Amino acid sequence: MLAAACLLCAGRGQSSPVGRHADAERPLFLAHVMPWFQSKPVSGRWGWHWTMNRFNPDRVGPDGRREIASHYYPLTGPYDSGDPDLLEYQTLLMIISGIDGVLIDWYGMEAYRDYGMIHSASETLFDAVGKAGLGFAAVYEDQTVKHMVDDGHLAAPRALDYGKTVMGWLDRNWFGDARYVKMDGRPLLLTFGPQYFFSSSDWEYMFSGLSADPLFFTLDNRLSPVAAGAYPWPPMSRSNADGILTQDALERYLDQFYTMAQSWEYLVAAAFPGFNDIYEEAGQGEGYGYLDHGDGETFRSTLQSALDRNPDVIQLITWNDYGEGTMIEPTMENGYRDLETVQDRRKRLDPSFHFGLEDLRLPLRIWTLRKNRPDDASAQSVLNRAYGLITAGDASAASAVVDSLNTVLYGNGEPDAGFGLNPVFPNPFRSSVEVEYNLERDGFAELSVFDAMGRQVDVLFRGSREAGRDSVVWNAEAMGSGVYMIRLKSGGRTGVRKAVKLD
């Protein structure tokens, strides 16, 4: 394949075109993003996708986690898709892992159900990915038209013209933007279906009069002749009687799809980490089945299967569908596992790509500091500088900037004048870490551990201590992977050290 080629990004942090031309050396990695989450701190309410009318995120468990409609928990906790700080965190993760842009699950612009909210969040995301130098394309959910017709919101005879109006909006507002992903000069457009407009002639009518014909892809099977091809998705309908999609069934589906796609000029392949939905527990039906994540092996194998077919685009399914358990963004359960896989494959394809594993932890540090210091203009300015350095490709300098801010806010932790924390060892660590400290004088002292959210997760000691140097071992086997801050307090002084736990 690769009929459509190299990225035209002039550099990180610049609003430059994302396109494909005939000399491509690698596929585009595009993450399928759900922009439909609402949180009470940002939107004033917990949206349906965190609650499913069954779960209550206001309930917080002893582990500090809110109750949400998912088997998985984001490192940031449940968030809002319209939160600029959250979008900064996500786009920085994409840059560092080697993802080129997003495919946004888009419900149109109608002020009906939650479609208007999703559209607003989509436009916010459009701006965020453009600012980060990433690309953007739409996956249109034409099931929205079916719902509007079924509910009496839209008359069936008007549906086709309504669809044409939606395509016109895309053409005027997104397709012509330099940030929108194009292949051979044509804007990339997917539909999750079709689920309402089933005939090629329907789409041909809706595309008529646009400034450029979209390069159009449908789900599972090509809608010929209007579609250039199709794209695969986790085939949960092939689950066995026990509701399990076996690896054999998955491999047969992918082999059949890619064999069918050999005659197409363009190929949109896919990789996904597994499938583990919450629908039955949420009272939303029986669920669609289960595909084991396999400790990351399902994602690694589907990504490699996609790469083996030499595609134009690899759709990463998904960035954040927590309800169906297909997310690759970092979670408490899976850590950075899947993004590490993307980063590894990007490096193999592009030796000039130089971000490393530890760099993936930097966006969470920036996000945490933003949330902890919202009214500190000086701290926010420093974090803006760190953001700019990452988008320019310099994670090392960004890390130094964040470290300098931590020093200003929390102290440098050096054992000067007989007080402080020495660097913890080993760091990064997997199960336990030694924490060496100095106390200048006898008295009350506390040594405690905080996670990236600023929540206290352990107390290593609290009480009377003698002056001098000593050490303790923090056993963190029960803790998830991520960044932790170890804080020593005594006599009105504070020292902090960072410790990074690996899977």
RODO-2510 file (C-alpha; in nm, 4 decimals, decimal comma):
residues 503
     n   res          X          Y          Z
     1     m     0,0000     0,0000     0,0000
     2     l     0,1484     0,3305     0,1142
     3     a     0,0043     0,4977    -0,1926
     4     a     0,0056     0,8232    -0,0110
     5     a     0,3262     0,8961     0,1801
     6     c     0,5432     1,1130     0,3988
     7     l     0,4416     1,3504     0,6717
     8     l     0,4698     1,7171     0,5895
     9     c     0,5032     1,8292     0,9492
    10     a     0,7584     2,1104     0,9531
    11     g     0,8355     2,0528     1,3183
    12     r     0,6838     1,9943     1,6575
    13     g     0,4849     2,2848     1,7905
    14     q     0,4219     2,4366     1,4470
    15     s     0,0802     2,4430     1,2857
    16     s     0,1878     2,2649     0,9717
    17     p     0,0083     2,0406     0,7239
    18     v    -0,0304     1,6724     0,7853
    19     g    -0,0467     1,4975     0,4498
    20     r     0,0519     1,1838     0,2658
    21     h     0,2308     1,1519    -0,0668
    22     a     0,3666     0,8781    -0,2859
    23     d     0,7026     0,8307    -0,1107
    24     a     0,5841     0,7318     0,2374
    25     e     0,8281     0,5317     0,4438
    26     r     0,5978     0,4539     0,7348
    27     p     0,2273     0,4572     0,8176
    28     l     0,0554     0,7282     1,0159
    29     f    -0,0307     0,6292     1,3727
    30     l    -0,3732     0,7829     1,4503
    31     a    -0,5427     0,7282     1,7865
    32     h    -0,9233     0,6900     1,7910
    33     v    -1,0400     0,9355     2,0598
    34     m    -1,3732     0,9515     2,2416
    35     p    -1,4413     1,3192     2,3335
    36     w    -1,7526     1,2488     2,5370
    37     f    -1,6385     1,2548     2,9025
    38     q    -1,7699     1,5102     3,1523
    39     s    -1,6473     1,5623     3,5081
    40     k    -1,8073     1,7519     3,7919
    41     p    -1,5041     1,9781     3,8589
    42     v    -1,5103     2,1040     3,4966
    43     s    -1,8660     2,0610     3,3664
    44     g    -2,0544     2,0636     3,6966
    45     r    -2,1726     1,7045     3,6574
    46     w    -2,0466     1,3536     3,5988
    47     g    -2,1409     1,2600     3,2440
    48     w    -2,3067     0,9357     3,1381
    49     h    -1,9854     0,7762     3,0189
    50     w    -1,8462     0,7841     3,3730
    51     t    -2,1746     0,6836     3,5391
    52     m    -2,3912     0,4898     3,2879
    53     n    -2,6699     0,5752     3,5317
    54     r    -2,5349     0,3113     3,7691
    55     f    -2,2005     0,4274     3,9088
    56     n    -2,1349     0,7319     4,1271
    57     p    -1,7927     0,8982     4,0924
    58     d    -1,8633     1,1007     4,4066
    59     r    -1,8052     0,7769     4,5971
    60     v    -1,4338     0,7409     4,6693
    61     g    -1,2923     0,4071     4,7808
    62     p    -1,0196     0,3458     5,0397
    63     d    -0,7674     0,3359     4,7553
    64     g    -0,8583     0,6926     4,6595
    65     r    -1,0322     0,5915     4,3370
    66     r    -1,3702     0,7245     4,2360
    67     e    -1,6436     0,4803     4,1363
    68     i    -1,6675     0,4901     3,7558
    69     a    -1,8226     0,2864     3,4740
    70     s    -1,5085     0,0999     3,3776
    71     h    -1,2872    -0,1882     3,4770
    72     y    -0,9936     0,0504     3,4355
    73     y    -0,8900     0,3780     3,5963
    74     p    -0,7022     0,6607     3,4216
    75     l    -0,3856     0,7839     3,5935
    76     t    -0,5451     1,1290     3,6099
    77     g    -0,8662     0,9944     3,7562
    78     p    -1,1978     1,0481     3,5691
    79     y    -1,1635     1,3598     3,3580
    80     d    -1,3424     1,6027     3,1299
    81     s    -1,2888     1,5989     2,7530
    82     g    -1,3157     1,9769     2,7487
    83     d    -1,0441     2,0351     3,0093
    84     p    -0,7472     2,2138     2,8428
    85     d    -0,5013     2,0749     3,0994
    86     l    -0,6225     1,7213     3,0306
    87     l    -0,5924     1,7689     2,6534
    88     e    -0,2406     1,9046     2,6994
    89     y    -0,1518     1,5919     2,8987
    90     q    -0,2993     1,3620     2,6339
    91     t    -0,1408     1,5355     2,3347
    92     l     0,1993     1,5391     2,5035
    93     l     0,1667     1,1647     2,5611
    94     m     0,0856     1,1214     2,1924
    95     i     0,3899     1,3198     2,0846
    96     i     0,6241     1,1301     2,3142
    97     s     0,4853     0,7872     2,2187
    98     g     0,5113     0,8613     1,8455
    99     i     0,1428     0,9030     1,7586
   100     d     0,0865     1,1369     1,4639
   101     g    -0,2679     1,2513     1,5382
   102     v    -0,6231     1,1576     1,6284
   103     l    -0,9318     1,0121     1,4686
   104     i    -1,2134     1,1697     1,6641
   105     d    -1,5396     0,9857     1,7225
   106     w    -1,7728     1,2623     1,6017
   107     y    -2,1511     1,2799     1,6409
   108     g    -2,2169     1,5802     1,4193
   109     m    -2,3081     1,9280     1,5368
   110     e    -2,6792     1,8868     1,6247
   111     a    -2,7943     2,0184     1,9634
   112     y    -2,9650     1,6908     2,0482
   113     r    -2,8966     1,4341     2,3214
   114     d    -2,5286     1,4833     2,4062
   115     y    -2,4230     1,5447     2,0455
   116     g    -2,3755     1,9176     2,0983
   117     m    -2,1503     1,8581     2,3998
   118     i    -1,9444     1,6041     2,2055
   119     h    -1,9154     1,8475     1,9155
   120     s    -1,7943     2,1267     2,1456
   121     a    -1,5338     1,8943     2,2986
   122     s    -1,4316     1,7844     1,9473
   123     e    -1,3590     2,1420     1,8465
   124     t    -1,1575     2,1930     2,1653
   125     l    -0,9601     1,8798     2,0846
   126     f    -0,9112     2,0002     1,7251
   127     d    -0,7399     2,3115     1,8593
   128     a    -0,5329     2,1177     2,1137
   129     v    -0,3910     1,8692     1,8629
   130     g    -0,3194     2,1491     1,6172
   131     k    -0,1307     2,3448     1,8819
   132     a     0,0748     2,0326     1,9532
   133     g     0,1594     1,9841     1,5847
   134     l    -0,0523     1,6706     1,5520
   135     g    -0,3061     1,5783     1,2845
   136     f    -0,6818     1,5383     1,3137
   137     a    -0,9524     1,3528     1,1186
   138     a    -1,3146     1,2590     1,1822
   139     v    -1,4936     0,9270     1,2292
   140     y    -1,8559     1,0209     1,1669
   141     e    -2,1249     0,8328     1,3580
   142     d    -2,4180     0,8245     1,1139
   143     q    -2,6132     0,6301     1,3767
   144     t    -2,6944     0,9774     1,5100
   145     v    -2,9239     1,0281     1,2110
   146     k    -3,0955     0,6960     1,2837
   147     h    -3,1537     0,8026     1,6458
   148     m    -3,2913     1,1426     1,5444
   149     v    -3,5276     0,9829     1,2927
   150     d    -3,6394     0,7102     1,5355
   151     d    -3,7022     0,9702     1,8078
   152     g    -3,8996     1,1979     1,5772
   153     h    -3,6397     1,4746     1,5993
   154     l    -3,5693     1,4514     1,2246
   155     a    -3,8183     1,3561     0,9548
   156     a    -3,6980     1,0599     0,7488
   157     p    -3,7501     1,2382     0,4119
   158     r    -3,5124     1,5106     0,5316
   159     a    -3,2384     1,2750     0,6497
   160     l    -3,0357     1,2728     0,3290
   161     d    -3,0292     1,6521     0,3028
   162     y    -2,9389     1,6684     0,6705
   163     g    -2,6432     1,4375     0,5986
   164     k    -2,5380     1,6692     0,3157
   165     t    -2,5508     1,9608     0,5582
   166     v    -2,3207     1,7729     0,7978
   167     m    -2,0709     1,7047     0,5202
   168     g    -2,0875     2,0700     0,4178
   169     w    -2,0034     2,1740     0,7718
   170     l    -1,6999     1,9414     0,7692
   171     d    -1,5885     2,0847     0,4369
   172     r    -1,6149     2,4465     0,5506
   173     n    -1,4725     2,4045     0,9003
   174     w    -1,2295     2,1120     0,9110
   175     f    -1,1417     1,9613     0,5741
   176     g    -0,9597     2,2681     0,4467
   177     d    -0,7607     2,3217     0,7645
   178     a    -0,3885     2,2526     0,7384
   179     r    -0,4147     2,0396     1,0534
   180     y    -0,6673     1,8007     0,8996
   181     v    -0,5156     1,4712     0,7802
   182     k    -0,5139     1,4362     0,4025
   183     m    -0,3996     1,1567     0,1763
   184     d    -0,3070     1,2523    -0,1788
   185     g    -0,4682     1,5878    -0,1101
   186     r    -0,8022     1,4386    -0,0047
   187     p    -0,9372     1,4740     0,3516
   188     l    -0,9510     1,1437     0,5390
   189     l    -1,3024     1,0538     0,6592
   190     l    -1,4222     0,7368     0,8321
   191     t    -1,7694     0,6364     0,9384
   192     f    -1,8494     0,3974     1,2205
   193     g    -2,0800     0,1923     1,0026
   194     p    -2,2659     0,2924     0,7966
   195     q    -2,5587     0,2521     1,0326
   196     y    -2,8145     0,4678     0,8497
   197     f    -2,6916     0,5707     0,5054
   198     f    -2,6375     0,2227     0,3654
   199     s    -2,6100     0,2953    -0,0069
   200     s    -2,3138     0,4319    -0,1955
   201     s    -2,5447     0,6765    -0,3732
   202     d    -2,6454     0,8302    -0,0376
   203     w    -2,2852     0,9195     0,0418
   204     e    -2,2156     1,0324    -0,3137
   205     y    -2,5058     1,2744    -0,2809
   206     m    -2,3831     1,3995     0,0570
   207     f    -2,0309     1,4515    -0,0817
   208     s    -2,1535     1,6368    -0,3916
   209     g    -2,0510     1,9994    -0,4024
   210     l    -1,7649     1,9664    -0,1512
   211     s    -1,4394     2,1415    -0,2326
   212     a    -1,2613     1,8037    -0,2327
   213     d    -1,3959     1,4487    -0,2299
   214     p    -1,3104     1,2831     0,1031
   215     l    -1,1009     0,9680     0,1041
   216     f    -1,3768     0,7645     0,2664
   217     f    -1,3562     0,4411     0,4698
   218     t    -1,6348     0,2277     0,6155
   219     l    -1,6325    -0,0289     0,8947
   220     d    -1,5320    -0,3906     0,8192
   221     n    -1,6501    -0,3932     0,4563
   222     r    -1,5933    -0,1440     0,1766
   223     l    -1,9063     0,0393     0,0621
   224     s    -1,8244     0,0432    -0,3081
   225     p    -1,7760     0,2486    -0,5130
   226     v    -1,7925     0,5571    -0,2866
   227     a    -1,5504     0,4244    -0,0230
   228     a    -1,1795     0,3880    -0,0934
   229     g    -1,1681     0,0989     0,1508
   230     a    -1,2689    -0,0189     0,4955
   231     y    -1,1037    -0,0557     0,8348
   232     p    -1,1087    -0,3364     1,0948
   233     w    -1,2399    -0,3174     1,4516
   234     p    -1,2363    -0,5660     1,7420
   235     p    -1,4684    -0,8389     1,6024
   236     m    -1,6635    -0,9082     1,9194
   237     s    -1,9507    -1,0666     1,7249
   238     r    -1,7142    -1,3618     1,6724
   239     s    -1,6971    -1,4355     2,0456
   240     n    -1,7685    -1,7960     2,1412
   241     a    -2,0590    -1,9288     2,3495
   242     d    -1,8757    -1,8236     2,6660
   243     g    -1,8521    -1,4668     2,5409
   244     i    -1,4790    -1,4873     2,4726
   245     l    -1,3098    -1,3786     2,1525
   246     t    -1,0225    -1,6220     2,1218
   247     q    -0,6893    -1,5345     1,9676
   248     d    -0,7571    -1,7847     1,6879
   249     a    -1,0869    -1,6150     1,6024
   250     l    -0,9191    -1,2747     1,6126
   251     e    -0,6383    -1,3866     1,3814
   252     r    -0,8865    -1,5373     1,1342
   253     y    -1,0816    -1,2117     1,1242
   254     l    -0,7692    -1,0023     1,0636
   255     d    -0,6365    -1,2417     0,7985
   256     q    -0,9706    -1,2303     0,6167
   257     f    -0,9866    -0,8533     0,6352
   258     y    -0,6332    -0,7914     0,5128
   259     t    -0,6724    -1,0474     0,2347
   260     m    -0,9858    -0,8642     0,1194
   261     a    -0,7991    -0,5323     0,1367
   262     q    -0,5135    -0,6390    -0,0925
   263     s    -0,6890    -0,5039    -0,4005
   264     w    -0,7519    -0,1587    -0,2510
   265     e    -0,5303     0,1353    -0,3322
   266     y    -0,5374     0,2585     0,0287
   267     l    -0,5264     0,0647     0,3533
   268     v    -0,6358     0,1741     0,6995
   269     a    -0,5188    -0,0989     0,9371
   270     a    -0,5867    -0,1265     1,3101
   271     a    -0,4336    -0,2243     1,6422
   272     f    -0,6196    -0,2696     1,9692
   273     p    -0,5278    -0,3814     2,3227
   274     g    -0,8288    -0,6006     2,4056
   275     f    -1,1970    -0,5634     2,4939
   276     n    -1,3515    -0,5765     2,8395
   277     d    -1,6723    -0,3756     2,8596
   278     i    -1,8668    -0,2712     3,1675
   279     y    -2,2124    -0,2778     3,0071
   280     e    -2,3546    -0,5782     3,1915
   281     e    -2,2402    -0,4502     3,5320
   282     a    -2,3844    -0,1088     3,4420
   283     g    -2,7230    -0,2566     3,3481
   284     q    -2,6777    -0,1599     2,9828
   285     g    -2,7289    -0,5059     2,8333
   286     e    -2,5316    -0,8257     2,8204
   287     g    -2,2129    -0,6745     2,6847
   288     y    -2,0297    -0,7626     2,3651
   289     g    -1,7797    -1,0184     2,4879
   290     y    -1,4246    -1,0327     2,6152
   291     l    -1,0873    -1,0143     2,4428
   292     d    -0,7980    -1,0656     2,6835
   293     h    -0,5394    -0,7873     2,6924
   294     g    -0,2809    -1,0576     2,7530
   295     d    -0,0573    -0,8185     2,9501
   296     g    -0,0103    -0,6150     2,6325
   297     e     0,0371    -0,9037     2,3918
   298     t    -0,2932    -0,8447     2,2100
   299     f    -0,1908    -0,4882     2,1325
   300     r     0,1618    -0,5877     2,0336
   301     s     0,0394    -0,8617     1,8014
   302     t    -0,2378    -0,6597     1,6335
   303     l     0,0005    -0,3682     1,5847
   304     q     0,2604    -0,5956     1,4287
   305     s    -0,0039    -0,7584     1,2102
   306     a    -0,1010    -0,4119     1,0875
   307     l     0,2597    -0,3120     1,0209
   308     d     0,3196    -0,6319     0,8248
   309     r     0,0542    -0,5183     0,5724
   310     n     0,2393    -0,1951     0,4897
   311     p    -0,0652     0,0300     0,5458
   312     d    -0,1121     0,4022     0,4932
   313     v    -0,2719     0,4512     0,8358
   314     i    -0,2856     0,2446     1,1540
   315     q    -0,5867     0,3315     1,3660
   316     l    -0,5097     0,2757     1,7359
   317     i    -0,8372     0,1500     1,8863
   318     t    -0,8869     0,3291     2,1153
   319     w    -0,7204     0,6062     2,3075
   320     n    -0,9872     0,6183     2,5774
   321     d    -1,3028     0,4076     2,5466
   322     y    -1,3196     0,3179     2,9145
   323     g    -1,6670     0,1697     2,8881
   324     e    -1,5429    -0,0966     2,6464
   325     g    -1,1964    -0,1349     2,7939
   326     t    -1,0086    -0,0634     2,4709
   327     m    -0,8008     0,2327     2,5944
   328     i    -0,4264     0,2636     2,5378
   329     e    -0,3751     0,5821     2,7390
   330     p    -0,2079     0,5130     3,0768
   331     t    -0,4223     0,3524     3,3467
   332     m    -0,3628     0,2340     3,7003
   333     e    -0,4005    -0,1262     3,5803
   334     n    -0,1881    -0,1182     3,2639
   335     g     0,0510     0,1685     3,3295
   336     y     0,2231     0,3000     3,0170
   337     r     0,2464    -0,0469     2,8630
   338     d     0,0700     0,0144     2,5305
   339     l     0,2250     0,3555     2,4686
   340     e     0,5647     0,2005     2,5287
   341     t     0,4819    -0,0466     2,2516
   342     v     0,3834     0,2349     2,0145
   343     q     0,7021     0,4209     2,0992
   344     d     0,9127     0,1128     2,0347
   345     r     0,7559     0,0518     1,6923
   346     r     0,7884     0,4187     1,5993
   347     k     1,1596     0,4042     1,6801
   348     r     1,2040     0,0961     1,4624
   349     l     1,0359     0,2739     1,1717
   350     d     1,2010     0,6103     1,2302
   351     p     1,5538     0,6068     1,3806
   352     s     1,5410     0,9861     1,4192
   353     f     1,2596     0,9529     1,6733
   354     h     1,4372     0,9982     2,0055
   355     f     1,1857     1,0134     2,2910
   356     g     1,2396     0,7470     2,5580
   357     l     1,0407     0,5456     2,8105
   358     e     1,1038     0,7813     3,0995
   359     d     0,9824     1,0741     2,8886
   360     l     0,6346     0,9178     2,8876
   361     r     0,6079     0,9960     3,2597
   362     l     0,6693     1,3673     3,2095
   363     p     0,3176     1,4736     3,0936
   364     l     0,1617     1,3437     3,4162
   365     r     0,4095     1,5482     3,6201
   366     i     0,3139     1,8586     3,4227
   367     w    -0,0588     1,7852     3,4551
   368     t    -0,0274     1,7271     3,8314
   369     l     0,1583     2,0530     3,8862
   370     r    -0,0985     2,2407     3,6758
   371     k    -0,3810     2,1055     3,8902
   372     n    -0,1999     2,1611     4,2183
   373     r    -0,0993     2,5215     4,1376
   374     p    -0,3911     2,6598     3,9312
   375     d    -0,3556     3,0176     4,0610
   376     d     0,0243     3,0338     4,0598
   377     a     0,1018     3,2372     3,7468
   378     s     0,4755     3,1840     3,7843
   379     a     0,4398     2,8045     3,8062
   380     q     0,1975     2,7996     3,5126
   381     s     0,4476     2,9995     3,3048
   382     v     0,7206     2,7466     3,3812
   383     l     0,4873     2,4626     3,2794
   384     n     0,4062     2,6443     2,9553
   385     r     0,7784     2,6466     2,8847
   386     a     0,8006     2,2719     2,9539
   387     y     0,5109     2,2123     2,7127
   388     g     0,6850     2,4127     2,4428
   389     l     1,0078     2,2193     2,4877
   390     i     0,8328     1,8832     2,4477
   391     t     0,6452     1,9944     2,1358
   392     a     0,9807     2,1125     2,0010
   393     g     1,1226     1,7647     2,0671
   394     d     1,3358     1,8349     2,3748
   395     a     1,1999     1,6224     2,6598
   396     s     1,5295     1,6359     2,8483
   397     a     1,5167     2,0133     2,8774
   398     a     1,1475     1,9960     2,9676
   399     s     1,2220     1,7506     3,2473
   400     a     1,4901     1,9814     3,3836
   401     v     1,2429     2,2705     3,3802
   402     v     0,9850     2,0640     3,5718
   403     d     1,2537     1,9497     3,8179
   404     s     1,3512     2,3116     3,8766
   405     l     0,9887     2,3987     3,9509
   406     n     0,9624     2,1102     4,1971
   407     t     1,2738     2,2416     4,3689
   408     v     1,1193     2,5873     4,4037
   409     l     0,7892     2,4498     4,5311
   410     y     0,9053     2,1673     4,7548
   411     g     1,2735     2,2202     4,8273
   412     n     1,5726     2,0500     4,6695
   413     g     1,5876     1,7563     4,9091
   414     e     1,9674     1,7760     4,9338
   415     p     2,1106     1,6824     5,2759
   416     d     2,2692     2,0266     5,3254
   417     a     2,3185     2,1397     5,6843
   418     g     2,2355     1,7907     5,8019
   419     f     1,8826     1,7716     5,6627
   420     g     1,7303     1,6170     5,3521
   421     l     1,6821     1,3142     5,1307
   422     n     1,9488     1,1482     4,9243
   423     p     1,8547     1,0174     4,5777
   424     v     1,6496     0,7024     4,6228
   425     f     1,7929     0,3747     4,4957
   426     p     1,7259     0,2037     4,2637
   427     n     1,5363     0,4542     4,0533
   428     p     1,3387     0,3543     3,8519
   429     f     1,2459     0,0507     4,0625
   430     r     1,0054    -0,2407     4,0380
   431     s     0,9099    -0,3599     4,3880
   432     s     1,1010    -0,1721     4,6568
   433     v     1,3268     0,1283     4,6907
   434     e     1,5721     0,2430     4,9588
   435     v     1,5153     0,5925     5,0982
   436     e     1,8141     0,7467     5,2772
   437     y     1,7573     1,0605     5,4824
   438     n     1,9371     1,3016     5,7173
   439     l     1,7902     1,4765     6,0204
   440     e     1,9689     1,7787     6,1660
   441     r     1,8338     1,7352     6,5183
   442     d     1,6235     1,5043     6,7297
   443     g     1,2495     1,5566     6,7106
   444     f     0,9289     1,4819     6,5272
   445     a     0,9666     1,3763     6,1633
   446     e     0,7465     1,2297     5,8936
   447     l     0,8447     1,0407     5,5805
   448     s     0,5502     0,9837     5,3451
   449     v     0,4762     0,8920     4,9840
   450     f     0,2403     1,0655     4,7407
   451     d     0,1186     0,9539     4,3998
   452     a     0,1095     1,1681     4,0858
   453     m    -0,2343     1,2960     4,1862
   454     g    -0,0893     1,4394     4,5082
   455     r    -0,2655     1,1789     4,7243
   456     q    -0,0818     1,0295     5,0193
   457     v    -0,0450     0,6556     4,9536
   458     d     0,1911     0,5475     5,2309
   459     v     0,3612     0,6681     5,5496
   460     l     0,7072     0,5234     5,6078
   461     f     0,7332     0,6750     5,9547
   462     r     0,5710     0,9467     6,1639
   463     g     0,6993     1,0227     6,5110
   464     s     1,0101     1,0966     6,7143
   465     r     1,3429     1,0396     6,5355
   466     e     1,7069     1,0853     6,6336
   467     a     1,9368     1,3191     6,4432
   468     g     2,1728     1,1720     6,1858
   469     r     2,1631     0,9619     5,8732
   470     d     1,9412     0,6566     5,8375
   471     s     1,7433     0,4750     5,5713
   472     v     1,4181     0,2878     5,5271
   473     v     1,2925     0,0602     5,2518
   474     w     0,9621     0,1395     5,0864
   475     n     0,7911    -0,1824     4,9781
   476     a     0,5719    -0,0761     4,6864
   477     e     0,4701    -0,4130     4,5468
   478     a     0,1015    -0,3291     4,5934
   479     m     0,1343     0,0035     4,4144
   480     g     0,0740     0,0636     4,0453
   481     s     0,3450     0,1838     3,8121
   482     g     0,3997     0,5571     3,7867
   483     v     0,5700     0,8578     3,9438
   484     y     0,5749     0,8909     4,3235
   485     m     0,7034     1,1720     4,5428
   486     i     0,8706     1,0805     4,8737
   487     r     0,8539     1,3687     5,1218
   488     l     1,0502     1,4237     5,4424
   489     k     0,9196     1,6823     5,6900
   490     s     1,0808     1,7844     6,0194
   491     g     1,1333     2,1051     6,2132
   492     g     0,9486     2,3145     5,9565
   493     r     1,1723     2,1923     5,6713
   494     t     1,0759     1,9771     5,3755
   495     g     1,2680     1,7612     5,1293
   496     v     1,1248     1,5742     4,8322
   497     r     1,2554     1,3029     4,6011
   498     k     1,0944     1,1495     4,2964
   499     a     1,0729     0,7701     4,2547
   500     v     0,9505     0,5983     3,9396
   501     k     0,7932     0,2543     3,9726
   502     l     0,7968     0,0301     3,6669
   503     d     0,5631    -0,2611     3,5916
***
